[in-house]
Amino acid sequence: MPRPHRPHLEAEEYIARTFGAEQSYIVTNGTSTSNKIVGMYAAPSGSTLLIDRNCHKSLAHLLMMNDVVPVWLKPTRNALGILGGIPRREFTRDSIEEKVAATTQAQWPVHAVITNSTYDGLLYNTDWIKQTLDVPSIHFDSAWVPYTIFIRSTRGKVV
């Protein structure tokens, strides 16, 4: 809704308070549309986006729709084919500089998208990533684990 009021506005404010966010928006088209809304705002056309190679397909749509240059963060995969997390080194400034230099038309990323949890259920230490990753904004795509902020053992691993 462009200008929510009364119950709708109260619900958005309640969600923001509950999740410790500055603002919350209710999107009726699901997380695929939400991912594109966030991405189009945070990574304007022609900019560079640091993105998890195992991202949701809605983010691949964002790359095409918004003409954004991707710089990929590459997760590990074990011998059984189970996806691991993105190695810590991938989040460092040195690694990102190497990736930007190797990617045609890439500039320093204006935004990053990380799928958390991974599709195999691994959670990142989001506090560490926020302190380490040198980009203006980070979107942790946590569509599969929104409840984890309420679980003591997963604090610091979710946003």
C-alpha positions as CSV (number, residue, x, y, z in Angstrom):
1,M,0.0,0.0,0.0
2,P,1.4,3.4,-0.9
3,R,0.2,5.0,2.4
4,P,-1.1,2.5,4.8
5,H,-3.3,3.6,7.6
6,R,-5.0,2.2,10.7
7,P,-4.9,-1.6,11.0
8,H,-2.4,-2.0,8.1
9,L,-0.1,0.7,9.5
10,E,-0.4,-0.7,13.0
11,A,0.6,-4.1,11.7
12,E,3.7,-2.8,9.9
13,E,4.7,-0.9,13.0
14,Y,4.2,-4.0,15.1
15,I,6.3,-6.1,12.7
16,A,9.1,-3.6,12.8
17,R,9.2,-3.5,16.6
18,T,9.1,-7.3,16.8
19,F,12.0,-7.8,14.4
20,G,14.0,-4.7,15.6
21,A,13.7,-3.0,12.2
22,E,13.4,0.7,11.5
23,Q,10.6,0.1,9.1
24,S,8.5,-2.9,7.9
25,Y,6.4,-3.2,4.8
26,I,3.7,-5.8,4.1
27,V,4.1,-7.1,0.5
28,T,1.2,-9.2,-0.7
29,N,3.1,-10.7,-3.6
30,G,5.5,-12.8,-1.4
31,T,9.2,-12.8,-0.8
32,S,10.1,-12.9,-4.5
33,T,8.5,-9.5,-5.0
34,S,10.0,-8.3,-1.7
35,N,13.5,-9.3,-2.9
36,K,13.0,-7.3,-6.1
37,I,11.7,-4.2,-4.2
38,V,14.6,-4.2,-1.8
39,G,17.1,-4.8,-4.7
40,M,15.7,-2.1,-7.0
41,Y,16.0,0.4,-4.2
42,A,19.4,-0.6,-2.9
43,A,21.1,-1.3,-6.2
44,P,20.1,1.1,-8.9
45,S,20.5,0.4,-12.6
46,G,24.2,0.2,-13.7
47,S,25.5,-0.4,-10.2
48,T,27.3,-3.4,-8.8
49,L,25.7,-6.0,-6.5
50,L,27.6,-8.5,-4.4
51,I,25.5,-11.5,-4.4
52,D,25.3,-15.1,-3.1
53,R,25.8,-17.5,-6.0
54,N,23.0,-19.7,-4.5
55,C,20.5,-16.9,-4.3
56,H,16.8,-17.2,-4.9
57,K,15.7,-16.9,-8.6
58,S,14.0,-13.6,-7.8
59,L,17.4,-12.1,-7.4
60,A,18.5,-13.3,-10.8
61,H,15.3,-11.6,-12.1
62,L,16.4,-8.4,-10.3
63,L,19.8,-8.5,-12.1
64,M,18.0,-8.7,-15.5
65,M,15.3,-6.2,-14.7
66,N,17.5,-3.6,-13.2
67,D,20.6,-4.0,-15.3
68,V,22.8,-4.6,-12.3
69,V,26.4,-6.0,-12.5
70,P,26.7,-9.1,-10.3
71,V,29.9,-9.9,-8.3
72,W,29.4,-13.4,-7.0
73,L,30.1,-14.8,-3.6
74,K,30.7,-18.5,-4.1
75,P,29.6,-21.0,-1.4
76,T,31.4,-24.4,-0.9
77,R,30.0,-27.8,-1.7
78,N,31.1,-31.0,-0.1
79,A,31.6,-34.4,-1.7
80,L,28.0,-35.4,-1.1
81,G,26.7,-32.3,-2.9
82,I,25.6,-30.5,0.2
83,L,26.0,-26.7,0.0
84,G,28.1,-25.2,2.7
85,G,28.4,-21.5,3.5
86,I,30.3,-18.8,1.8
87,P,33.9,-19.0,3.1
88,R,34.9,-16.2,5.4
89,R,37.6,-14.9,3.0
90,E,34.9,-14.1,0.4
91,F,33.6,-11.4,2.7
92,T,36.9,-9.5,3.0
93,R,37.8,-6.3,1.2
94,D,40.8,-8.0,-0.5
95,S,38.6,-10.8,-1.9
96,I,36.0,-8.3,-3.1
97,E,38.7,-6.1,-4.7
98,E,39.9,-9.2,-6.7
99,K,36.4,-10.1,-7.8
100,V,35.6,-6.5,-8.9
101,A,38.8,-6.3,-10.9
102,A,38.0,-9.6,-12.6
103,T,34.4,-8.6,-13.5
104,T,33.7,-6.5,-16.6
105,Q,32.0,-3.2,-15.8
106,A,32.0,-3.9,-12.1
107,Q,32.6,-1.1,-9.6
108,W,32.6,-1.3,-5.8
109,P,29.3,-2.9,-4.8
110,V,26.6,-0.7,-3.4
111,H,24.7,-3.6,-1.9
112,A,25.1,-7.2,-0.9
113,V,22.6,-10.1,-0.8
114,I,23.3,-13.2,1.2
115,T,20.9,-16.2,1.5
116,N,20.6,-17.0,5.2
117,S,20.0,-19.8,6.0
118,T,21.5,-21.7,3.1
119,Y,19.2,-24.1,1.3
120,D,20.6,-26.9,3.5
121,G,19.9,-25.0,6.7
122,L,23.2,-23.5,7.6
123,L,23.1,-20.1,9.4
124,Y,25.8,-17.4,9.0
125,N,27.2,-15.3,11.8
126,T,25.4,-12.2,10.6
127,D,27.0,-10.0,13.2
128,W,30.5,-10.9,11.9
129,I,29.4,-10.4,8.3
130,K,27.9,-6.9,9.1
131,Q,31.2,-5.9,10.8
132,T,33.4,-7.4,8.0
133,L,31.6,-6.8,4.7
134,D,32.5,-3.3,3.4
135,V,29.4,-2.4,1.5
136,P,26.8,0.3,2.2
137,S,23.9,-2.1,2.8
138,I,23.3,-5.8,3.2
139,H,20.2,-7.8,2.6
140,F,20.1,-11.2,4.3
141,D,17.4,-13.1,2.4
142,S,16.0,-15.0,5.4
143,A,12.7,-16.1,3.9
144,W,13.1,-19.7,5.3
145,V,14.1,-18.7,8.8
146,P,12.2,-15.6,10.1
147,Y,11.4,-17.2,13.4
148,T,15.1,-17.8,14.4
149,I,15.4,-14.3,16.0
150,F,13.3,-15.7,18.8
151,I,15.6,-18.7,19.5
152,R,18.4,-18.1,21.9
153,S,20.9,-20.5,20.2
154,T,20.5,-18.7,16.8
155,R,21.0,-15.1,18.0
156,G,23.8,-13.4,16.1
157,K,23.2,-15.7,13.2
158,V,20.1,-14.0,11.9
159,V,19.0,-10.4,11.3
